[in-house]
Amino acid sequence: MAILYKAMESRIQKEEWYDGYRINIIAYTLGLLFRAIESDGKRLNLLGVWSEQALEPSAASELVDLAKQVYDEIRDCPARQTRPQWGNLGQWFKEEKCWEYATDFRLEVPKGIRTLLISPSQYSSQDAAANKAQRVDETIDAQMEVSRLQQEGYWQRLHEWNQQDPVLSELEQEAVIKIARSTLTTVPPERMCLLLVNARKHAESEGFA
């Protein structure tokens, strides 16, 4: 999403029609574009955009053309004449009525963007794979953090602190005792590390430093 935003941002500011409200224009354009894509039964291949780390220049130009259409439509909405404060375009962009009006404007998905579309099932598969990868990353981070804190004597100090006025759950306490007494000749199990990370957050939220 950031890549899409930046591709539009760098180009819109150079357009003759542009006279401000960059953030609003881009947000409305992307919002309406995604609605149009989903109404066609498709999804934008965000993983593909991320992998390339850029948009094709032609696709980026098409987004700017869409932005011009959206801007003209919203700016010239007749409803703006019904309230004095809506004469201020910046204020109008913030109104729910503006979004309601904008959603009635049907965007045509440009040719260059259509090459980036995938099916909902493929999108879901990518999403599931991304979530799995994130869980793996979180587990690795937890294992590294637990090992580092063990070397610093953190778990032993936490164990001693918790004995004075217990706040950890039974499972958290058991994990802390086990790691505090361990010499860590091997990497702790994944489940144990995730439990210890939660124990740390729990204890520090209760005042352990």
VOBASE-882149 format. One record per residue (C-alpha): residue in one letter; x, y, z. Coordinates in Angstrom, 2 decimals. Layout:
# VOBASE-882149
("A" (X Y Z))
...
This chain:
# VOBASE-882149
("M" (0.00 0.00 0.00))
("A" (2.88 2.35 0.79))
("I" (4.39 1.67 -2.63))
("L" (1.09 2.54 -4.31))
("Y" (0.77 5.67 -2.20))
("K" (4.29 6.90 -2.90))
("A" (4.00 6.19 -6.62))
("M" (0.94 8.45 -6.74))
("E" (2.35 11.06 -4.37))
("S" (5.47 11.74 -6.41))
("R" (3.45 12.22 -9.60))
("I" (0.33 14.04 -8.43))
("Q" (2.28 16.99 -7.13))
("K" (3.62 17.60 -10.65))
("E" (0.18 17.69 -12.27))
("E" (-1.22 21.01 -13.50))
("W" (-4.60 20.30 -11.91))
("Y" (-3.13 19.65 -8.46))
("D" (-3.73 22.44 -5.94))
("G" (-3.45 20.64 -2.61))
("Y" (-5.19 17.95 -0.53))
("R" (-2.75 15.25 -1.65))
("I" (-3.44 12.91 1.27))
("N" (-7.20 13.09 0.80))
("I" (-7.07 12.62 -2.95))
("I" (-4.84 9.55 -2.74))
("A" (-6.86 7.99 0.08))
("Y" (-10.13 8.41 -1.78))
("T" (-8.68 7.15 -5.04))
("L" (-7.20 4.01 -3.54))
("G" (-10.33 3.36 -1.51))
("L" (-12.56 3.60 -4.57))
("L" (-10.11 1.59 -6.67))
("F" (-10.13 -1.30 -4.22))
("R" (-13.94 -1.21 -4.11))
("A" (-14.06 -1.39 -7.90))
("I" (-11.58 -4.27 -8.00))
("E" (-13.49 -6.27 -5.39))
("S" (-16.83 -5.61 -7.10))
("D" (-15.30 -7.29 -10.17))
("G" (-14.54 -10.35 -8.06))
("K" (-10.79 -9.76 -8.02))
("R" (-8.05 -8.69 -5.62))
("L" (-4.93 -6.60 -6.12))
("N" (-1.75 -8.66 -5.98))
("L" (-0.10 -6.73 -3.15))
("L" (2.53 -9.45 -2.73))
("G" (3.52 -8.95 -6.37))
("V" (3.79 -5.19 -5.85))
("W" (5.91 -5.77 -2.75))
("S" (8.17 -8.24 -4.55))
("E" (8.85 -5.74 -7.33))
("Q" (9.15 -2.85 -4.85))
("A" (7.66 -0.58 -7.49))
("L" (4.82 -0.04 -9.93))
("E" (5.23 -0.01 -13.66))
("P" (5.36 3.66 -14.77))
("S" (2.30 3.12 -16.96))
("A" (0.30 1.75 -14.02))
("A" (1.40 4.62 -11.80))
("S" (0.30 7.11 -14.47))
("E" (-3.08 5.40 -14.66))
("L" (-3.49 5.85 -10.91))
("V" (-2.83 9.56 -11.28))
("D" (-5.45 9.76 -14.05))
("L" (-7.90 8.06 -11.68))
("A" (-6.99 10.56 -8.99))
("K" (-7.89 13.41 -11.32))
("Q" (-11.29 11.82 -12.00))
("V" (-11.96 11.30 -8.30))
("Y" (-10.84 14.81 -7.41))
("D" (-13.05 16.44 -10.04))
("E" (-16.05 14.35 -9.01))
("I" (-15.75 15.09 -5.30))
("R" (-14.88 18.77 -5.77))
("D" (-17.90 19.41 -8.00))
("C" (-20.42 17.53 -5.85))
("P" (-23.69 19.56 -5.65))
("A" (-24.10 18.66 -1.97))
("R" (-21.22 20.98 -1.13))
("Q" (-23.52 23.91 -1.75))
("T" (-25.95 22.87 0.99))
("R" (-23.72 23.76 3.95))
("P" (-21.34 26.71 4.25))
("Q" (-18.56 24.69 5.90))
("W" (-18.53 22.26 2.98))
("G" (-17.38 25.08 0.76))
("N" (-13.99 24.40 2.33))
("L" (-12.71 21.45 0.29))
("G" (-10.48 20.21 3.10))
("Q" (-13.49 20.05 5.43))
("W" (-15.62 18.42 2.76))
("F" (-13.10 15.60 2.31))
("K" (-13.48 14.77 6.01))
("E" (-17.26 14.45 5.93))
("E" (-19.01 11.10 5.90))
("K" (-21.39 12.56 3.34))
("C" (-18.42 13.08 1.01))
("W" (-17.44 9.41 1.23))
("E" (-21.05 8.33 0.69))
("Y" (-21.19 10.47 -2.42))
("A" (-17.83 9.19 -3.64))
("T" (-18.86 5.54 -3.35))
("D" (-21.56 6.12 -5.95))
("F" (-18.84 7.06 -8.42))
("R" (-17.94 3.97 -10.40))
("L" (-14.27 3.75 -11.32))
("E" (-13.11 1.72 -14.27))
("V" (-10.07 -0.35 -13.33))
("P" (-7.30 0.69 -15.77))
("K" (-5.61 -1.80 -18.08))
("G" (-2.23 -1.52 -16.36))
("I" (-3.78 -2.24 -12.95))
("R" (-5.75 -5.19 -14.32))
("T" (-2.49 -7.00 -15.01))
("L" (-1.91 -6.94 -11.24))
("L" (-5.21 -8.60 -10.33))
("I" (-5.58 -12.10 -8.94))
("S" (-8.45 -14.27 -7.78))
("P" (-9.75 -14.11 -4.18))
("S" (-8.57 -17.70 -3.60))
("Q" (-5.02 -16.84 -4.69))
("Y" (-5.13 -13.74 -2.50))
("S" (-6.23 -15.84 0.49))
("S" (-3.42 -18.30 -0.15))
("Q" (-0.90 -15.45 -0.14))
("D" (-2.42 -14.09 3.05))
("A" (-2.21 -17.48 4.75))
("A" (1.42 -17.91 3.66))
("A" (2.26 -14.42 4.94))
("N" (0.65 -15.16 8.31))
("K" (2.59 -18.40 8.56))
("A" (5.84 -16.62 7.75))
("Q" (5.05 -13.97 10.36))
("R" (4.48 -16.66 13.00))
("V" (7.83 -18.21 12.13))
("D" (9.54 -14.83 12.43))
("E" (7.86 -14.18 15.77))
("T" (9.00 -17.56 17.07))
("I" (12.60 -16.98 15.99))
("D" (12.56 -13.52 17.58))
("A" (11.18 -15.00 20.79))
("Q" (13.88 -17.67 20.92))
("M" (16.64 -15.10 20.39))
("E" (15.17 -12.78 23.02))
("V" (14.79 -15.55 25.60))
("S" (18.39 -16.67 25.08))
("R" (19.73 -13.12 25.34))
("L" (17.82 -12.42 28.54))
("Q" (19.01 -15.71 30.04))
("Q" (22.62 -14.67 29.52))
("E" (21.86 -11.39 31.31))
("G" (20.32 -13.17 34.31))
("Y" (16.89 -11.69 33.58))
("W" (14.85 -14.83 34.20))
("Q" (16.47 -15.49 37.57))
("R" (15.72 -11.93 38.67))
("L" (12.15 -12.25 37.41))
("H" (11.73 -15.51 39.34))
("E" (12.95 -13.89 42.56))
("W" (10.73 -10.84 42.04))
("N" (7.65 -12.95 41.36))
("Q" (8.16 -14.92 44.58))
("Q" (7.68 -11.77 46.66))
("D" (4.26 -10.92 45.24))
("P" (3.23 -13.41 42.53))
("V" (1.61 -11.94 39.43))
("L" (2.54 -14.53 36.81))
("S" (0.17 -17.30 35.86))
("E" (1.04 -20.84 36.88))
("L" (2.23 -21.69 33.37))
("E" (4.30 -18.52 33.14))
("Q" (5.85 -19.14 36.54))
("E" (6.77 -22.73 35.62))
("A" (8.41 -21.56 32.40))
("V" (10.38 -18.84 34.20))
("I" (11.62 -21.29 36.86))
("K" (12.64 -23.80 34.20))
("I" (14.56 -21.26 32.10))
("A" (16.15 -19.66 35.18))
("R" (17.61 -23.03 36.19))
("S" (18.66 -23.92 32.65))
("T" (22.20 -23.63 31.27))
("L" (20.76 -23.22 27.75))
("T" (22.93 -25.73 25.94))
("T" (20.19 -25.85 23.29))
("V" (17.61 -23.39 21.98))
("P" (14.48 -23.46 24.17))
("P" (11.31 -24.95 22.62))
("E" (9.14 -22.62 20.59))
("R" (6.10 -22.85 22.85))
("M" (8.18 -22.16 25.93))
("C" (9.78 -19.08 24.37))
("L" (6.44 -17.59 23.37))
("L" (5.18 -18.22 26.91))
("L" (8.26 -16.53 28.38))
("V" (7.85 -13.49 26.15))
("N" (4.29 -13.15 27.42))
("A" (5.52 -13.62 31.00))
("R" (7.97 -10.79 30.49))
("K" (5.28 -8.44 29.16))
("H" (2.98 -9.46 32.01))
("A" (5.60 -8.86 34.70))
("E" (6.80 -5.53 33.29))
("S" (3.22 -4.29 33.03))
("E" (2.98 -5.00 36.78))
("G" (6.11 -3.00 37.58))
("F" (9.01 -5.40 37.16))
("A" (12.00 -3.59 35.71))
